[in-house]
Amino acid sequence: MRWKIDHHGHDPRQIDLVAILALLIVIIAACRFYNNQPNNTSKTAFIEPSQSVRW
């Protein structure tokens, strides 16, 4: 199929191509978000000397 240049609207293949590119960007962003390991150290495991704990 040839690309049709139509001044009245968009070719459906162009819309499909944009949708595929948007999905790829979303998938890559989600993978980077879920694979990112935070470097924050948790300080909640330490007991302050001023605190008293009863077991």
Backbone as JSON, one array per atom type, in Angstrom:
{
  "sequence": "MRWKIDHHGHDPRQIDLVAILALLIVIIAACRFYNNQPNNTSKTAFIEPSQSVRW",
  "N": [[0.83, -1.18, 0.0], [0.48, 2.19, -0.82], [1.58, 5.3, 0.6], [-0.84, 7.63, 1.27], [-1.37, 10.93, 0.53], [-3.37, 13.02, 2.05], [-5.24, 15.85, 2.39], [-7.39, 16.21, 3.98], [-7.48, 14.7, 6.25], [-5.87, 12.35, 8.5], [-3.74, 9.63, 7.59], [-4.66, 6.34, 8.4], [-2.56, 4.61, 9.0], [-0.55, 6.28, 9.86], [-1.56, 7.15, 12.28], [-1.6, 4.7, 13.61], [1.15, 4.21, 13.72], [2.04, 6.3, 15.37], [0.67, 5.59, 17.69], [1.89, 3.12, 18.3], [4.52, 3.98, 18.8], [4.05, 5.57, 21.05], [3.15, 3.62, 22.86], [5.49, 2.08, 23.09], [7.18, 3.92, 24.34], [5.84, 4.22, 26.77], [6.04, 1.59, 27.79], [8.83, 1.29, 28.04], [9.37, 3.31, 29.9], [7.92, 2.34, 32.1], [9.28, -0.06, 32.63], [11.81, 0.95, 33.35], [11.05, 2.35, 35.62], [10.1, 0.35, 37.39], [12.34, -1.29, 37.63], [14.19, 0.26, 38.85], [16.2, 0.61, 41.61], [15.82, 1.92, 44.74], [18.11, 4.06, 46.47], [17.9, 4.8, 49.04], [18.62, 4.59, 52.44], [17.18, 2.82, 55.04], [16.3, 4.17, 58.09], [14.76, 3.37, 60.12], [15.22, 1.05, 61.49], [17.03, 1.42, 63.48], [17.46, 2.12, 66.92], [16.98, 4.91, 68.83], [19.15, 6.3, 71.32], [17.8, 7.68, 73.28], [15.37, 6.55, 73.49], [13.23, 4.23, 75.16], [12.75, 0.79, 75.33], [10.51, -1.76, 75.94], [10.43, -5.18, 76.35]],
  "CA": [[0.0, 0.0, 0.0], [1.22, 3.44, -0.88], [1.16, 6.36, 1.52], [-1.74, 8.57, 0.62], [-1.31, 12.27, 1.08], [-4.72, 13.54, 2.05], [-5.28, 17.1, 3.14], [-8.62, 16.25, 4.76], [-7.34, 13.93, 7.48], [-4.63, 11.58, 8.64], [-3.74, 8.25, 7.15], [-4.76, 5.47, 9.59], [-1.26, 4.02, 9.33], [0.21, 7.27, 10.63], [-2.1, 7.1, 13.64], [-1.1, 3.44, 14.19], [2.58, 4.37, 13.99], [2.16, 7.16, 16.56], [0.21, 4.79, 18.84], [2.94, 2.14, 18.61], [5.64, 4.7, 19.42], [3.62, 5.97, 22.4], [3.16, 2.41, 23.7], [6.89, 1.73, 23.36], [7.7, 4.87, 25.33], [5.22, 3.88, 28.06], [6.61, 0.32, 28.25], [10.22, 1.54, 28.46], [9.31, 4.09, 31.13], [7.46, 1.45, 33.17], [10.39, -0.97, 32.95], [12.83, 1.7, 34.09], [10.5, 2.71, 36.92], [10.01, -0.83, 38.25], [13.66, -1.88, 37.82], [15.03, 1.21, 39.56], [16.34, 0.29, 43.02], [16.1, 3.15, 45.5], [19.35, 4.04, 47.24], [17.64, 5.34, 50.36], [18.81, 3.65, 53.52], [16.11, 2.93, 56.03], [16.82, 4.46, 59.42], [13.76, 2.99, 61.1], [15.64, -0.13, 62.21], [17.89, 1.81, 64.57], [16.78, 2.66, 68.1], [17.66, 6.07, 69.38], [19.53, 6.07, 72.71], [16.87, 8.31, 74.21], [14.14, 5.77, 73.55], [13.26, 3.05, 76.0], [11.95, -0.27, 74.73], [10.19, -2.88, 76.85], [10.15, -6.41, 75.63]],
  "C": [[0.88, 1.25, 0.0], [0.7, 4.4, 0.18], [0.3, 7.34, 0.74], [-1.64, 9.92, 1.3], [-2.7, 12.88, 0.93], [-4.76, 14.78, 2.92], [-6.5, 17.19, 4.04], [-8.51, 15.48, 6.07], [-6.04, 13.18, 7.49], [-4.82, 10.19, 8.08], [-3.82, 7.37, 8.39], [-3.44, 4.83, 9.98], [-0.39, 4.99, 10.11], [-0.26, 7.26, 12.08], [-1.63, 5.81, 14.34], [0.37, 3.57, 14.57], [2.79, 5.23, 15.23], [1.73, 6.39, 17.8], [1.25, 3.76, 19.25], [4.12, 2.82, 19.29], [5.28, 5.13, 20.84], [3.62, 4.77, 23.33], [4.58, 1.98, 24.04], [7.48, 2.65, 24.42], [7.13, 4.54, 26.7], [5.82, 2.6, 28.62], [8.03, 0.53, 28.76], [10.24, 2.32, 29.77], [8.87, 3.23, 32.31], [8.56, 0.48, 33.59], [11.47, -0.25, 33.75], [12.35, 2.06, 35.48], [10.52, 1.51, 37.87], [11.36, -1.49, 38.5], [14.6, -0.96, 38.59], [15.03, 0.87, 41.05], [16.65, 1.57, 43.78], [17.36, 2.99, 46.35], [19.14, 4.58, 48.65], [17.86, 4.25, 51.42], [17.73, 3.88, 54.57], [16.72, 3.12, 57.41], [15.83, 4.04, 60.5], [14.18, 1.77, 61.92], [16.51, 0.21, 63.41], [17.08, 2.41, 65.71], [17.61, 3.81, 68.64], [18.03, 5.79, 70.84], [18.54, 6.68, 73.71], [15.56, 7.52, 74.34], [14.3, 4.61, 74.52], [12.29, 2.02, 75.41], [11.73, -1.35, 75.76], [9.82, -4.09, 76.04], [9.17, -7.24, 76.4]]
}
